[in-house]
Amino acid sequence: MTDDLLLSMSRRRLLAGLGTAAAGGVTASAVGKAVRARAQESKGGAVVPSILAFDVNESLLDIQHLAPLFERLFGDGKFVNEWYAQLVLYSEAITLAGGPYTPFFNLSQAVLKLMGSIHSVSIQQADIDELGMRSATMPAHPDVPVGLKQLKDAGFRLVTLTNSPPDAQISQLRHAGIDGFFERLFSVDRVRRYKPAPQVYHMAAEELNVQTAAICLISVHVWDNLGAQNAGCSSALVARPGNAPPPALALPGWPAPAAVGPDLPGVATQLIKLWR
């Protein structure tokens, strides 16, 4: 089947599905983008990722905004990295153990108290309140708006897939000024399991009514990428400072991410070249 015939058939199916809405509010440009995406996904019988699902904390938002709290409590702002690593560890342990689900921000408070016990630091309610305030007001990394615009302009659909609770995620992204880039915001709260549990990635695919192969997970966390790949998604790694650099990705039996870059625009450029 020729590309022209495929595009023509896809256009007719799309317009039929849109019905009167197409005439009333969908522009020719939007229709054209959707048709081209559908045709591209069908070429060669393989599904080409057209939806990019973003991890939020640390991937889009800068957790170093929390560093002053940890410097005050523990004498060094770098303790924020230990806290976040412990937070991820316990979130994964809860899922693996099959225990009661605890929302991410409640767990983050418990982990801060745990760190206080480990390092003989008394954690007060004011410290818990400051953790919540700073978590809600984390800024986007400086490169993020540029990278998101690149990908949006290229015709990718953008969504989030995060451990953060739904309401908190909305507030976080709005405060960071990047909420307008995303068509859907997904939280692990829906399945009550933390990433990298496969149910999380399958949930996003089911909600979007696509195969997991149509999704590429973008994260700074190799463990998140592995979870997405195991569920049938593609992945891309933003190798920000403090996270695993590309040479550390050679895990036996696991495919490399589709793209690896030091920042989101670098990853975006590769994904556009690869799939658009």
C-alpha positions as CSV (number, residue, x, y, z in Angstrom):
1,M,0.0,0.0,0.0
2,T,1.5,3.4,-1.0
3,D,2.0,6.2,1.5
4,D,-0.5,8.4,-0.4
5,L,-3.2,5.8,-0.2
6,L,-2.5,5.2,3.5
7,L,-2.7,8.9,4.2
8,S,-6.0,9.1,2.2
9,M,-7.5,6.2,4.1
10,S,-6.3,7.5,7.4
11,R,-7.7,11.0,6.7
12,R,-11.2,9.5,5.8
13,R,-11.3,7.4,9.0
14,L,-10.1,10.4,11.2
15,L,-12.7,12.8,9.7
16,A,-15.4,10.2,10.1
17,G,-14.5,9.8,13.7
18,L,-14.4,13.6,14.3
19,G,-17.8,14.1,12.7
20,T,-19.2,17.6,13.1
21,A,-16.5,18.5,15.6
22,A,-14.0,18.6,12.7
23,A,-16.0,21.3,10.9
24,G,-16.6,23.2,14.1
25,G,-13.3,23.4,15.8
26,V,-10.5,21.1,14.5
27,T,-8.1,22.9,12.1
28,A,-6.8,21.4,8.9
29,S,-3.3,21.6,10.5
30,A,-4.4,19.5,13.5
31,V,-6.1,17.0,11.2
32,G,-3.0,16.7,9.1
33,K,-0.8,16.1,12.0
34,A,-3.0,13.4,13.4
35,V,-3.2,11.7,9.9
36,R,0.5,11.8,9.5
37,A,1.1,10.4,13.0
38,R,-1.4,7.6,12.4
39,A,0.1,6.8,9.0
40,Q,3.7,6.8,10.4
41,E,2.7,4.5,13.3
42,S,1.3,2.0,10.7
43,K,4.3,1.8,8.4
44,G,6.0,-1.5,8.2
45,G,3.5,-3.0,10.7
46,A,5.5,-1.5,13.6
47,V,4.2,1.0,16.1
48,V,6.3,4.2,16.2
49,P,6.0,6.1,19.5
50,S,3.9,9.2,19.2
51,I,3.2,9.8,22.9
52,L,5.9,11.0,25.3
53,A,5.3,10.3,29.0
54,F,7.4,12.4,31.4
55,D,8.5,11.6,34.8
56,V,8.1,14.7,36.9
57,N,10.2,14.9,40.0
58,E,13.8,15.5,39.1
59,S,13.2,14.9,35.4
60,L,11.1,18.0,34.9
61,L,11.3,19.7,38.3
62,D,14.5,20.5,40.2
63,I,14.5,18.8,43.5
64,Q,17.6,20.8,44.5
65,H,15.0,23.5,45.5
66,L,14.7,21.4,48.6
67,A,18.4,21.5,49.4
68,P,18.3,24.5,51.9
69,L,16.1,22.4,54.2
70,F,18.6,19.6,54.2
71,E,21.5,21.9,54.7
72,R,19.8,23.4,57.7
73,L,18.9,20.0,59.2
74,F,21.9,17.9,58.2
75,G,24.6,20.4,57.5
76,D,24.9,19.7,53.8
77,G,22.3,20.3,51.0
78,K,23.5,17.2,49.2
79,F,21.5,15.2,51.8
80,V,18.5,15.9,49.5
81,N,19.9,13.2,47.2
82,E,20.1,10.6,50.0
83,W,16.5,11.5,51.0
84,Y,15.2,11.1,47.5
85,A,17.1,7.8,46.9
86,Q,15.6,6.5,50.2
87,L,12.1,7.7,49.1
88,V,12.3,5.8,45.8
89,L,13.7,2.8,47.7
90,Y,10.8,2.7,50.1
91,S,8.2,3.4,47.5
92,E,9.5,0.4,45.5
93,A,9.6,-1.8,48.7
94,I,6.0,-1.0,49.5
95,T,4.9,-2.1,46.0
96,L,7.1,-5.3,46.0
97,A,5.9,-6.2,49.5
98,G,2.3,-5.8,48.6
99,G,1.7,-3.7,51.7
100,P,-0.8,-0.8,52.2
101,Y,-0.4,2.0,49.7
102,T,0.9,5.2,51.1
103,P,0.7,8.4,49.0
104,F,4.1,9.7,47.8
105,F,4.1,12.9,49.8
106,N,3.1,11.1,53.0
107,L,5.9,8.7,52.4
108,S,8.3,11.6,51.8
109,Q,7.6,12.9,55.3
110,A,8.1,9.5,56.8
111,V,11.5,9.1,55.1
112,L,12.6,12.6,56.3
113,K,11.8,11.4,59.9
114,L,13.7,8.2,59.2
115,M,16.7,10.1,58.0
116,G,16.5,12.2,61.2
117,S,16.7,9.0,63.3
118,I,19.7,7.7,61.2
119,H,21.6,11.0,61.6
120,S,20.5,11.8,65.1
121,V,18.6,14.9,64.0
122,S,15.3,15.9,65.6
123,I,12.7,16.5,62.9
124,Q,10.0,19.0,63.9
125,Q,6.6,19.8,62.4
126,A,8.0,23.0,61.0
127,D,10.5,20.9,59.0
128,I,7.7,18.7,57.7
129,D,5.8,21.8,56.7
130,E,8.8,23.3,54.9
131,L,9.3,20.0,53.0
132,G,5.7,20.2,51.8
133,M,6.1,23.9,50.8
134,R,9.3,23.4,48.9
135,S,8.0,20.2,47.2
136,A,5.0,22.1,45.9
137,T,7.1,25.0,44.5
138,M,10.0,23.3,42.8
139,P,10.9,25.1,39.6
140,A,11.3,23.5,36.2
141,H,14.9,22.8,35.1
142,P,15.9,25.7,32.8
143,D,16.1,23.5,29.8
144,V,12.7,22.0,30.2
145,P,10.4,24.6,28.6
146,V,12.5,24.7,25.5
147,G,12.7,20.9,25.2
148,L,8.9,20.5,25.7
149,K,8.2,23.1,23.0
150,Q,10.5,21.3,20.6
151,L,8.6,18.1,21.1
152,K,5.2,19.7,21.1
153,D,5.9,21.6,17.9
154,A,7.2,18.4,16.3
155,G,3.7,16.8,16.8
156,F,4.3,14.5,19.7
157,R,1.6,14.1,22.3
158,L,2.9,14.9,25.8
159,V,1.7,13.5,29.1
160,T,3.1,13.0,32.6
161,L,3.5,9.8,34.5
162,T,4.5,10.4,38.1
163,N,4.6,9.1,41.6
164,S,3.1,12.4,42.9
165,P,-0.6,12.5,43.8
166,P,-2.9,14.0,41.2
167,D,-3.7,17.3,43.0
168,A,-0.1,17.9,44.0
169,Q,1.1,17.2,40.5
170,I,-1.3,19.8,39.1
171,S,-0.1,22.4,41.5
172,Q,3.5,21.6,40.9
173,L,3.3,21.9,37.1
174,R,1.2,25.0,37.3
175,H,3.6,26.7,39.7
176,A,6.5,25.7,37.4
177,G,4.7,27.2,34.4
178,I,4.8,24.1,32.3
179,D,1.3,22.6,32.8
180,G,0.0,23.8,29.4
181,F,2.3,21.5,27.5
182,F,0.5,18.3,28.6
183,E,-2.8,16.8,27.5
184,R,-3.1,14.4,30.3
185,L,-1.5,14.0,33.8
186,F,-1.2,10.5,35.2
187,S,-0.4,9.5,38.7
188,V,0.4,6.1,40.3
189,D,-2.4,6.8,42.7
190,R,-4.8,5.3,40.1
191,V,-3.2,1.8,40.4
192,R,-1.8,2.3,43.9
193,R,1.6,0.9,42.9
194,Y,4.7,2.8,42.4
195,K,7.0,2.9,39.4
196,P,8.6,0.8,38.0
197,A,5.7,-1.6,38.5
198,P,4.4,-2.6,35.1
199,Q,0.8,-1.8,36.1
200,V,1.7,1.9,36.1
201,Y,2.8,2.0,32.4
202,H,0.0,-0.2,31.3
203,M,-2.5,2.1,33.0
204,A,-1.2,5.0,31.0
205,A,-1.6,3.1,27.8
206,E,-5.1,1.9,28.6
207,E,-6.2,5.5,29.5
208,L,-4.8,6.8,26.2
209,N,-6.3,3.8,24.3
210,V,-3.0,2.9,22.7
211,Q,-0.5,0.1,22.9
212,T,2.4,0.5,25.3
213,A,4.7,0.5,22.2
214,A,3.1,3.9,21.2
215,I,4.6,5.5,24.4
216,C,8.1,6.6,25.1
217,L,8.9,7.3,28.8
218,I,11.3,10.2,29.4
219,S,13.1,10.3,32.7
220,V,16.4,10.9,34.5
221,H,16.0,7.6,36.3
222,V,17.4,4.5,34.7
223,W,15.1,2.4,37.0
224,D,12.1,4.2,35.5
225,N,13.3,3.6,32.0
226,L,13.8,-0.1,32.7
227,G,10.2,-0.3,34.1
228,A,8.8,1.3,31.0
229,Q,10.8,-0.9,28.7
230,N,9.7,-4.0,30.5
231,A,6.1,-3.0,30.0
232,G,6.6,-2.6,26.3
233,C,7.3,1.1,26.0
234,S,10.4,2.9,24.6
235,S,12.4,5.1,26.9
236,A,14.7,8.1,26.7
237,L,17.2,9.2,29.4
238,V,18.0,12.7,30.4
239,A,21.4,12.2,32.0
240,R,21.4,15.2,34.3
241,P,24.3,15.7,36.8
242,G,24.0,13.2,39.7
243,N,22.3,10.6,37.6
244,A,23.7,7.6,35.7
245,P,25.8,8.8,32.6
246,P,25.5,6.9,29.3
247,P,28.5,4.5,29.9
248,A,26.7,3.0,32.9
249,L,23.7,1.9,30.8
250,A,25.2,-1.4,29.6
251,L,22.9,-3.7,31.5
252,P,23.0,-7.3,30.2
253,G,19.8,-8.3,28.4
254,W,18.3,-4.8,28.4
255,P,18.1,-2.6,25.3
256,A,19.6,0.9,25.4
257,P,17.3,3.9,25.6
258,A,16.1,5.3,22.3
259,A,17.9,8.5,23.1
260,V,20.3,9.7,25.8
261,G,21.3,13.4,26.3
262,P,22.5,15.8,29.0
263,D,19.4,17.8,28.8
264,L,15.8,17.7,27.4
265,P,16.6,19.7,24.2
266,G,19.4,17.2,23.4
267,V,17.0,14.3,23.9
268,A,14.2,16.1,22.0
269,T,16.5,16.6,19.0
270,Q,17.3,12.9,18.8
271,L,13.6,11.8,19.2
272,I,12.5,14.1,16.5
273,K,15.1,12.8,14.1
274,L,14.3,9.3,15.0
275,W,10.5,9.3,14.9
276,R,9.2,12.4,13.2
